[in-house]
Amino acid sequence: MVTTKPQRLFWILLAMLLVGSLGFNNGLSQNGEDTNSQLPTGNWTVGAHPYFGPDHLDIPVIVFSVTSTELKRGAVTEVGLLNRSSKPVEAVKLGWILTKEENRDTILLRGETRFLNIPSGLPVNQKQVLKFPVVTFAKIYKPLLKHGPLDGEYHIEIVVNGILYSDGTTWARSEGRKVEFVKATSRMNSPTVTTQTGCAKQKCVPDSGGTHYTCQTSGTDEYCTNRLTSCTNTLCSAGGGGPGPDEPVNP
């Protein structure tokens, strides 16, 4: 059958509409977001924090701040780094650890990024804020459902797991704790707490309606910088001055 030019255009447009409709049926919105990603119901929240384990100040490059967005989805989008080593740093590998407030000794889930290049490097005793989508709670929570509905306060802690120095040498962190797929409420261990004079001891927490962040009392030496739709938790022990003058950069 011979088709005219207008007929060919008609069939091309029809095919494009069909492909678009298949995309939407597969859970893709017009901007490419996954619309099938549903968060579980229940009385729970999630917050993102710098790693505050007993070795956090022994790590050559420490995470001094963590910025979270998307409220209940719990997306970590910016991480502040402080180079406490004796050499400039070229790249870092970031790890994430999921725990619960009532038992910070039990790791529920964990993972890490690839090595992230730091533009212009990170000089000794300097801070830098990396803008990178490290982890999103909405994409990792499903294994937790094996133990029933979610409840309580979940913590995502960000830590430096690997370092590439500008001279080509490397450093790697070892995690002594194992992932335990257990209900965190089965043990009631208190998190490691230190006392620092002048620390606000506040943390970012989404409000009950999931519309904005609030600053609430924290059990660790951190303080909260609230921008309503995004919020930053910063370690007081990393100088106490917040993220510093450096603007976020893309690795």
Secondary structure by P-SEA (a helix, b strand, c coil): ccccaaaaaaaaaaaaaaaaaaaaaacccccccccccccccccbbbbbbccccccccccccccccccccccccccccbbbbbbcccccccbbbbbbbbbccccccccccccccccccccccccccbbbbbbcccccccccccccccccccccbbbbbbbbcbbbcccccbbbbbbcccccccccccccccccccccccccbbbbbbcccccccccccccccbbbbccccbbbbbbcccccccccccccccc
